[in-house]
Amino acid sequence: MSEALPPEIRMGNDIARAMRHLAPDEAATAVATHVKKFWDPRMRKALTERVREGDPRIDPLLAAATVSYLGGHVDRAEVAEPSGG
């Protein structure tokens, strides 16, 4: 039985797969925006640490999105918009 993925990798990889239909830069921004808008700061920190460590289980799009997020490349209008939840 394989080891379960940490939640930040499992959820992040799921989001990356859902955005894969977009152009690469647009997909990275969309994933980064989602992470910024909806994830708890502790989850964002855990993801950032795993990306910096080079965890091989992280989808390359999620890794690129994390770099985008850290660089402030998010859709600020979308982040500011209420989620409706």
Phi, psi and omega per residue, in radians:
M1 nan 2.316 -3.108
S2 -1.440 2.709 3.136
E3 -1.190 2.394 3.122
A4 -1.174 2.488 3.097
L5 -1.250 2.525 3.011
P6 -1.061 2.591 -3.056
P7 -0.982 -0.652 -3.105
E8 -1.174 -0.524 3.089
I9 -1.374 -0.809 -3.132
R10 -1.015 -0.893 -3.108
M11 -1.198 -0.739 3.136
G12 -1.096 -0.743 3.097
N13 -1.108 -0.655 3.079
D14 -1.076 -0.775 3.131
I15 -1.127 -0.741 3.119
A16 -1.049 -0.745 3.110
R17 -1.082 -0.658 -3.125
A18 -1.199 -0.435 -3.103
M19 -1.727 -0.001 -3.042
R20 -1.091 -0.344 3.136
H21 -1.246 -0.261 -3.130
L22 -1.482 2.840 3.017
A23 -1.045 2.601 -3.023
P24 -0.906 -0.833 3.140
D25 -1.138 -0.713 3.135
E26 -1.161 -0.699 3.119
A27 -1.116 -0.761 3.130
A28 -1.069 -0.742 3.117
T29 -1.155 -0.693 3.138
A30 -1.114 -0.761 3.121
V31 -1.171 -0.758 3.120
A32 -1.053 -0.725 3.130
T33 -1.107 -0.770 3.130
H34 -1.070 -0.802 3.141
V35 -1.060 -0.794 -3.138
K36 -1.106 -0.735 -3.028
K37 -1.340 -0.683 -2.943
F38 -1.952 -0.356 -3.044
W39 -1.531 2.501 3.032
D40 -1.096 2.496 3.129
P41 -0.927 -0.578 3.119
R42 -1.152 -0.637 3.097
M43 -1.203 -0.724 3.109
R44 -1.077 -0.718 3.129
K45 -1.126 -0.774 3.135
A46 -1.089 -0.735 3.104
L47 -1.102 -0.803 3.135
T48 -1.011 -0.765 3.135
E49 -1.098 -0.730 -3.133
R50 -1.175 -0.670 3.093
V51 -1.139 -0.781 3.127
R52 -1.086 -0.576 3.100
E53 -1.328 -0.239 -3.131
G54 1.356 0.594 -3.141
D55 -0.967 2.097 -3.058
P56 -1.249 -0.160 -3.139
R57 -1.453 -0.100 -3.098
I58 -1.480 2.230 3.080
D59 -0.997 2.387 3.140
P60 -0.973 -0.604 3.095
L61 -1.154 -0.696 3.094
L62 -1.117 -0.705 3.093
A63 -1.082 -0.781 3.115
A64 -1.110 -0.688 3.127
A65 -1.133 -0.639 3.117
T66 -1.134 -0.717 3.066
V67 -1.094 -0.726 3.091
S68 -1.060 -0.810 3.125
Y69 -1.017 -0.823 -3.127
L70 -1.119 -0.522 3.112
G71 -1.490 0.026 3.127
G72 1.421 0.249 -3.114
H73 -1.570 1.374 3.078
V74 -2.275 2.816 3.078
D75 -1.406 1.685 -3.037
R76 -1.089 -0.593 3.103
A77 -1.138 -0.713 3.128
E78 -1.187 -0.707 3.120
V79 -1.062 -0.674 -3.093
A80 -1.334 -0.383 -3.100
E81 -1.234 2.308 3.092
P82 -1.038 2.548 -3.059
S83 -1.395 -0.307 -3.137
G84 1.384 0.111 -3.110
G85 -1.518 nan nan
